[in-house]
Amino acid sequence: MINNHTQSIAYFSMEVALSPLIPTYSGGLGVLAGNTIRSAADLNVPLVAVSLLHREGYFFQHLDAEGWQSEEPVEWVVADALTEMSARVSVDIEGREVQIRAWRYDVVGIGDFVVPVYLLDTDLPQNSEWDRTLTDRLYGGDQHYRFCQEVLLGIGGVRMLRALGHTDLRRFHMNEGHASLLTLELLDERLGESQHSALTADDLEAVHDQCVFTTHTPVPAGHDQFPMELVSRVLGRRDVYDMQEVFCCEGVLNLTFLAMNLSHFINGVAKRHGEVSQHMFARYEIDSITNGVHAATWTCESFRKLFDRYIPGWQEDNFNLRYALGIPPDEIRIAHEEAKRRLVREANRLTDADLDEETFTIGFARRATAYKRPELLFHDLDRLRHIAAQGGPFQIVYAGKAHPRDETGKQIIHHIFEARRALRDQIRVVYLPNYDMQLGGLLTSGVDLWLNTPEPPMEASGTSGMKAAINGVPSLSILDGWWIEGCIEGITGWAIGEDGHNEQQSDTATDAESLYDKLEHSVLPLFLEDNAGYVDVMRHAIALNGSFFNTQRLMQQYVLKAYFE
Ligand SMILES: *Cc1c(COP(=O)(O)O)cnc(C)c1O
């Protein structure tokens, strides 16, 4: 589809999950970026990616006996994982010339096509002590620190790509608004090349045609914004005020508006999220490309072997996963048992959980924060005990980090530890520390049911349930984000509550009731009394959802709709 002479696409993301050994991501946004880049490499899509180095990683999560989180920097040796490039560029920050270098990581596709990823780093002796720390902490520091990081990513990123020889880039894809300042650099490039003293409508149109923007946040408060005073102080220029209609409204620079004003293609990350965003930003045309996961990365070893045997070519063309419908049920069961054994053993090695390999296992892992409602399952402990006693035994595995400054998120983890203690004699609950890619892989493949309980419409997409689906693990989930598209009741999993189309406020008590009902009357009876029926749901999760909710399909949609259209 793409030949060697095609101009490249530049992909910008504040975080990217490249390998378990490179802790430059915090969660879903970075995991999606990594998966997207891998699929570009598989499909020979000429892409080059830019992010920041995040020398201290996101953080290592320590949980004490009461479930209180503390954070430590992640130890990793940059030079062991990445290759230093000799190019140097600089950006102006508050009048200082901050030097930037880049470290390269090669993502190699299934046919050996390479997508380079450049991680920007300011830890150079020429820089001031403070400037040297600017690429240390992902989502760390205050607004000022964050804005300086965005200058480095957006402006420094474009300059670095040029210095590395990427003079002829076709499109610039901003994965979320953190990279929006790249538009300013592209405008400056135009101004530098033209004979004009100010930008023209043609300049704006040309940059508009070059840019692509993906929004990931369904609520206005989630969009990155900075006071114009801070913006002009850091950038050391006031001309941004002259471009009011592009850059600012009411004294703040909103990075989402900036990106939308200058992008020819804008998308949300699931159908519903596209609709919600379209309502929020009526002036713009907002499409949707539903998220996915990189199939080969997130398929556990036992299922990889099974797919290799029954579905040759599944990695080259993920649509083939549809033919999982032809895999004998016993083979599915055996492959899953192997994945479950790995998870149970690892959980028992890491903690005193004493999980059991036979017991029905529910998994829940996501950032510990209020809107994801990790405690919904524990809304009524007596009801939960009753279900375990009457419906059948089950055990629960949790994981997830709270952002260091999210006190509510930290309390949520503590509450789960309290629930764990209260349920001790009836239901085993374990909270595994330091949720990362590796643990994510173990969990999404090793449990029997993937639980997700966000408050609608807050879950823009969610992707962990997609990882589960590829491994034959069905979801029990609120109808929000991707699950509105992925759920076929009783076929690929189960819904909690109704799809309220966001008209009614979601009600915690009602949602908990629905969760308990489904667990007691649909999920557990199927697993315990009609196991063949359960395995059939597993098979449909792979065939209907694994075949679609992957980044190979996502990358093909970006190519058709946004990159090379
Ligand atoms: C997949 C993944 C996520 C994102 O999944 P959600 O369903 O959006 O929570 C976050 N963190 C890690 C470590 C992951 O592997």
The ligand as an SDF file (V2000), in Angstrom:
LIG
                    3D

 15 15  0  0  0  0  0  0  0  0999 V2000
   -3.3990   -1.3650   28.7000 C   0  0  0  0  0  0  0  0  0  0  0  0
   -2.8380   -0.6140   29.8270 C   0  0  0  0  0  0  0  0  0  0  0  0
   -3.4590    0.5730   30.2510 C   0  0  0  0  0  0  0  0  0  0  0  0
   -4.7040    1.1390   29.5980 C   0  0  0  0  0  0  0  0  0  0  0  0
   -5.8410    0.3600   29.8160 O   0  0  0  0  0  0  0  0  0  0  0  0
   -7.2350    0.9890   30.2820 P   0  0  0  0  0  0  0  0  0  0  0  0
   -8.2420   -0.0240   29.9870 O   0  0  0  0  0  0  0  0  0  0  0  0
   -7.4360    2.2430   29.4970 O   0  0  0  0  0  0  0  0  0  0  0  0
   -7.0710    1.2620   31.7240 O   0  0  0  0  0  0  0  0  0  0  0  0
   -2.9010    1.2540   31.3080 C   0  0  0  0  0  0  0  0  0  0  0  0
   -1.8040    0.8020   31.9400 N   0  0  0  0  0  0  0  0  0  0  0  0
   -1.1900   -0.3430   31.5670 C   0  0  0  0  0  0  0  0  0  0  0  0
    0.0190   -0.7890   32.3170 C   0  0  0  0  0  0  0  0  0  0  0  0
   -1.6860   -1.0840   30.5100 C   0  0  0  0  0  0  0  0  0  0  0  0
   -1.0620   -2.2260   30.1370 O   0  0  0  0  0  0  0  0  0  0  0  0
  1  2  1  0
  2  3  1  0
  2 14  2  0
  3  4  1  0
  3 10  2  0
  4  5  1  0
  5  6  1  0
  6  7  2  0
  6  8  1  0
  6  9  1  0
 10 11  1  0
 11 12  2  0
 12 13  1  0
 12 14  1  0
 14 15  1  0
M  END
$$$$
